Amino acid sequence: MAISLTKGQKISLDKESGQALSKVIMGLGWDAAKKGGMLGGLFGGGGGPIDLDASCVLFGEANKVIDTVWFKQLKSRDGSIRHTGDNLTGDGDGDDEQIIVDLSSVPANVTSLVFTVSSFTGQSFDAVDNAYCRIVNAANQQEIARYTLSNQGAHTAQIMAKVYRHNNEWKMHAIGESVNGRTIEQLVPLITPFL
């Protein structure tokens, strides 16, 4: 059974999954908020398509950015992290975007991976419902942990979670900080205070 994370919570991915993990999937899902009535339509929250983007930033020592994976670069240069593609609307059930991480191939100089979600179309998270990120064991599709976004608001991005190395094992920290930015370039300077 997956653990439901709260903001600030840290877990060991290996312990929660009951085995040493070699490959995980960070899944992201969301829906456009269903706001009814004439006022909802007038003020931009009428349930139109929302293009949220999942991204991953690879950090090294001294919080130096080593690489980024996002809709304009679907694979890390070392090949250990792969984005499955951009979902422009959030329609459908299950994960809307996924980032697959081969933990066994992440270079030793990478100390942490930070996952973000941002509204490329610029809508605030007030226009988003049912947003979550989850970590899944790629070997057996077992969900290990899930972090549900409970706070809607005027922000356009969330620093969701950090997966990091500690004492030769991978851990996860649910960050859950609201920030503003549409692309990973805008978000990187906002991430470092939370590392």
Backbone hydrogen bonds in HBPLUS format (Angstrom, degrees):
<---DONOR---> <-ACCEPTOR-->    atom                        ^
c    i                          cat <-CA-CA->   ^        H-A-AA   ^      H-
h    n   atom  resd res      DA  || num        DHA   H-A  angle D-A-AA Bond
n    s   type  num  typ     dist DA aas  dist angle  dist       angle   num
A0003-ILE N   A0144-ILE O   2.96 MM 141  6.35 163.1  1.98 141.2 139.0     1
A0146-ARG N   A0003-ILE O   2.92 MM 143  6.33 150.6  2.01 164.3 168.8     2
A0005-LEU N   A0146-ARG O   2.77 MM 141  5.90 159.5  1.81 156.6 163.1     3
A0009-GLN N   A0006-THR O   2.97 MM   3  5.54 164.4  1.99 142.1 144.2     4
A0008-GLY N   A0174-ALA O   2.59 MM 166  5.19 154.8  1.65 156.5 161.8     5
A0174-ALA N   A0009-GLN O   2.88 MM 165  5.48 163.5  1.90 165.3 167.3     6
A0011-ILE N   A0172-MET O   2.86 MM 161  5.35 153.9  1.93 150.6 159.4     7
A0172-MET N   A0011-ILE O   2.82 MM 161  5.35 157.8  1.87 152.2 158.6     8
A0016-GLU N   A0012-SER O   3.03 MM   4  6.17 165.7  2.05 151.5 155.7     9
A0013-LEU N   A0170-TRP O   3.03 MM 157  5.90 150.0  2.12 140.1 149.4    10
A0017-SER N   A0013-LEU O   2.98 MM   4  6.05 148.3  2.09 144.0 152.2    11
A0018-GLY N   A0014-ASP O   2.90 MM   4  5.91 126.3  2.19 139.6 153.8    12
A0019-GLN N   A0014-ASP O   3.19 MM   5  5.28 129.0  2.46 147.3 151.0    13
A0018-GLY N   A0015-LYS O   3.24 MM   3  5.02 135.1  2.45  91.1 103.4    14
A0103-LEU N   A0022-SER O   2.71 MM  81  5.10 109.8  2.20 128.9 146.7    15
A0104-SER N   A0022-SER O   3.27 MM  82  5.15 153.4  2.35 138.1 136.2    16
A0138-ALA N   A0023-LYS O   3.01 MM 115  5.48 155.9  2.07 134.7 138.6    17
A0024-VAL N   A0101-VAL O   2.86 MM  77  5.29 157.9  1.91 153.6 157.5    18
A0101-VAL N   A0024-VAL O   2.76 MM  77  5.29 171.9  1.77 164.3 166.9    19
A0025-ILE N   A0136-VAL O   2.84 MM 111  5.03 152.1  1.91 143.0 151.5    20
A0136-VAL N   A0025-ILE O   2.87 MM 111  5.03 151.5  1.95 142.0 151.3    21
A0026-MET N   A0099-ILE O   2.79 MM  73  5.13 174.4  1.80 153.7 154.8    22
A0099-ILE N   A0026-MET O   2.91 MM  73  5.13 152.9  1.99 139.6 148.6    23
A0027-GLY N   A0134-ARG O   2.83 MM 107  5.18 155.8  1.89 149.8 155.7    24
A0134-ARG N   A0027-GLY O   2.88 MM 107  5.18 145.5  2.00 143.6 151.8    25
A0028-LEU N   A0097-GLU O   2.85 MM  69  5.29 156.3  1.90 167.4 166.8    26
A0096-ASP N   A0028-LEU O   2.60 MM  68  5.78 149.2  1.69 142.4 152.4    27
A0097-GLU N   A0028-LEU O   3.09 MM  69  5.29 159.0  2.14 145.9 150.5    28
A0029-GLY N   A0132-TYR O   3.16 MM 103  5.50 158.8  2.21 141.4 146.2    29
A0132-TYR N   A0029-GLY O   3.02 MM 103  5.50 147.1  2.13 148.8 152.1    30
A0031-ASP N   A0129-ASP O   2.87 MM  98  5.09 148.7  1.97 157.5 155.7    31
A0129-ASP N   A0031-ASP O   2.80 MM  98  5.09 171.6  1.80 150.7 151.7    32
A0033-ALA N   A0127-ALA O   2.84 MM  94  5.02 173.4  1.84 126.1 125.9    33
A0042-LEU N   A0038-MET O   2.99 MM   4  6.25 153.2  2.07 149.6 157.8    34
A0043-PHE N   A0039-LEU O   3.02 MM   4  6.15 151.8  2.11 152.4 157.7    35
A0045-GLY N   A0040-GLY O   3.06 MM   5  5.24 141.7  2.21 163.4 161.5    36
A0120-PHE N   A0051-ASP O   2.86 MM  69  5.63 140.5  2.02 166.6 170.5    37
A0053-ASP N   A0118-SER O   2.73 MM  65  5.27 151.4  1.81 147.6 157.6    38
A0118-SER N   A0053-ASP O   3.02 MM  65  5.27 148.8  2.12 134.6 143.7    39
A0055-SER N   A0116-THR O   3.03 MM  61  5.25 154.0  2.10 141.3 143.0    40
A0116-THR N   A0055-SER O   2.98 MM  61  5.25 158.4  2.03 136.4 142.8    41
A0056-CYS N   A0069-VAL O   2.84 MM  13  5.09 154.5  1.91 150.1 156.4    42
A0069-VAL N   A0056-CYS O   2.80 MM  13  5.09 156.1  1.85 154.9 160.2    43
A0057-VAL N   A0114-VAL O   2.85 MM  57  5.16 155.8  1.91 143.2 151.2    44
A0114-VAL N   A0057-VAL O   2.92 MM  57  5.16 162.7  1.95 146.3 151.5    45
A0058-LEU N   A0067-ASP O   2.91 MM   9  5.17 173.5  1.91 148.8 150.7    46
A0066-ILE N   A0058-LEU O   2.75 MM   8  5.43 172.5  1.76 160.0 161.5    47
A0059-PHE N   A0112-SER O   2.87 MM  53  5.28 176.5  1.88 162.6 163.6    48
A0111-THR N   A0059-PHE O   2.79 MM  52  5.93 141.2  1.94 140.3 153.2    49
A0112-SER N   A0059-PHE O   3.30 MM  53  5.28 164.2  2.33 136.5 136.4    50
A0060-GLY N   A0064-LYS O   2.78 MM   4  5.16 152.6  1.85 146.0 155.5    51
A0064-LYS N   A0061-GLU O   3.19 MM   3  6.02 154.7  2.26 122.7 126.7    52
A0070-TRP N   A0073-GLN O   2.93 MM   3  5.21 150.2  2.02 128.3 135.8    53
A0073-GLN N   A0070-TRP O   2.95 MM   3  5.21 145.8  2.07 111.2 121.9    54
A0083-HIS N   A0074-LEU O   2.68 MM   9  4.75 168.8  1.69 145.2 149.3    55
A0076-SER N   A0081-ILE O   2.87 MM   5  5.32 159.7  1.92 151.9 156.1    56
A0079-GLY N   A0076-SER O   2.88 MM   3  5.07 149.6  1.98 106.6 116.7    57
A0102-ASP N   A0080-SER O   2.82 MM  22  5.12 177.6  1.82 165.6 166.2    58
A0082-ARG N   A0100-ILE O   2.85 MM  18  5.15 160.9  1.88 148.6 155.2    59
A0100-ILE N   A0082-ARG O   2.71 MM  18  5.15 160.6  1.74 162.3 157.8    60
A0084-THR N   A0098-GLN O   2.95 MM  14  5.60 169.4  1.96 161.0 161.5    61
A0105-SER N   A0102-ASP O   2.87 MM   3  5.46 155.4  1.93 117.8 125.9    62
A0106-VAL N   A0103-LEU O   3.38 MM   3  5.30 155.8  2.44  98.6 105.3    63
A0110-VAL N   A0107-PRO O   3.01 MM   3  5.64 165.8  2.03 120.3 124.8    64
A0165-ARG N   A0111-THR O   3.21 MM  54  5.84 161.7  2.25 154.3 156.8    65
A0113-LEU N   A0163-VAL O   2.74 MM  50  5.14 157.3  1.79 152.8 160.9    66
A0163-VAL N   A0113-LEU O   2.80 MM  50  5.14 161.7  1.83 153.6 159.2    67
A0115-PHE N   A0161-ALA O   2.80 MM  46  5.37 168.7  1.81 165.4 169.3    68
A0160-MET N   A0115-PHE O   2.89 MM  45  5.62 130.0  2.14 141.7 156.9    69
A0161-ALA N   A0115-PHE O   3.35 MM  46  5.37 154.2  2.42 133.8 141.1    70
A0117-VAL N   A0158-GLN O   2.99 MM  41  5.36 153.9  2.06 152.3 158.8    71
A0158-GLN N   A0117-VAL O   2.78 MM  41  5.36 153.8  1.84 158.6 166.6    72
A0119-SER N   A0156-THR O   2.79 MM  37  5.34 158.4  1.83 170.9 170.0    73
A0122-GLY N   A0119-SER O   3.03 MM   3  5.17 155.4  2.09 103.4 111.1    74
A0127-ALA N   A0124-SER O   3.05 MM   3  5.90 166.2  2.07 120.7 124.7    75
A0125-PHE N   A0155-HIS O   2.86 MM  30  5.94 143.2  2.00 164.9 176.7    76
A0128-VAL N   A0125-PHE O   3.14 MM   3  4.95 163.1  2.17 104.7 106.7    77
A0126-ASP N   A0153-GLY O   2.98 MM  27  4.90 112.9  2.45 151.6 140.4    78
A0149-LEU N   A0131-ALA O   2.89 MM  18  5.45 160.6  1.92 140.3 146.3    79
A0133-CYS N   A0147-TYR O   2.90 MM  14  5.37 153.5  1.97 147.2 156.0    80
A0147-TYR N   A0133-CYS O   2.77 MM  14  5.37 171.8  1.77 167.9 170.0    81
A0135-ILE N   A0145-ALA O   2.83 MM  10  5.33 158.8  1.87 150.8 157.2    82
A0144-ILE N   A0135-ILE O   2.77 MM   9  5.60 162.2  1.80 153.6 159.8    83
A0145-ALA N   A0135-ILE O   3.42 MM  10  5.33 158.8  2.47 133.7 139.1    84
A0137-ASN N   A0142-GLN O   2.80 MM   5  5.26 165.3  1.82 157.1 155.8    85
A0141-GLN N   A0137-ASN O   2.74 MM   4  5.25 128.3  2.00 156.6 170.6    86
A0157-ALA N   A0179-VAL O   3.00 MM  22  5.20 131.1  2.25 160.4 146.8    87
A0179-VAL N   A0157-ALA O   3.02 MM  22  5.20 172.5  2.02 133.9 135.9    88
A0159-ILE N   A0177-GLU O   2.86 MM  18  5.18 163.4  1.89 153.2 157.7    89
A0176-GLY N   A0159-ILE O   2.88 MM  17  5.58 109.7  2.39 138.4 156.9    90
A0177-GLU N   A0159-ILE O   3.14 MM  18  5.18 145.9  2.26 141.7 141.4    91
A0175-ILE N   A0160-MET O   2.84 MM  15  5.39 132.3  2.07 127.9 139.9    92
A0176-GLY N   A0160-MET O   3.09 MM  16  4.67 153.3  2.16 114.3 122.6    93
A0162-LYS N   A0173-HIS O   2.87 MM  11  5.11 156.6  1.92 144.2 152.1    94
A0173-HIS N   A0162-LYS O   2.76 MM  11  5.11 156.6  1.82 152.6 160.3    95
A0164-TYR N   A0171-LYS O   2.90 MM   7  5.37 152.6  1.98 140.2 149.3    96
A0171-LYS N   A0164-TYR O   2.78 MM   7  5.37 164.1  1.81 158.5 163.9    97
A0166-HIS N   A0169-GLU O   2.82 MM   3  5.45 156.1  1.88 157.6 165.8    98
A0169-GLU N   A0166-HIS O   3.11 MM   3  5.45 141.9  2.27 107.9 118.4    99
A0186-GLN N   A0183-THR O   3.09 MM   3  5.45 126.3  2.39 104.6 117.0   100
A0187-LEU N   A0183-THR O   3.19 MM   4  6.51 139.5  2.36 141.2 152.9   101
A0187-LEU N   A0184-ILE O   3.08 MM   3  4.89 124.0  2.41  90.6 105.7   102
A0188-VAL N   A0184-ILE O   3.00 MM   4  6.06 151.5  2.08 158.3 161.0   103
A0190-LEU N   A0187-LEU O   2.80 MM   3  5.20 133.2  2.02 113.7 128.1   104
A0191-ILE N   A0187-LEU O   3.14 MM   4  6.38 125.1  2.46 150.1 164.4   105
A0191-ILE N   A0188-VAL O   3.10 MM   3  5.26 148.3  2.21 105.9 115.1   106
A0194-PHE N   A0191-ILE O   2.81 MM   3  5.70 160.7  1.85 136.2 142.3   107
A0195-LEU N   A0192-THR O   3.17 MM   3  5.27 170.9  2.18 112.8 115.1   108
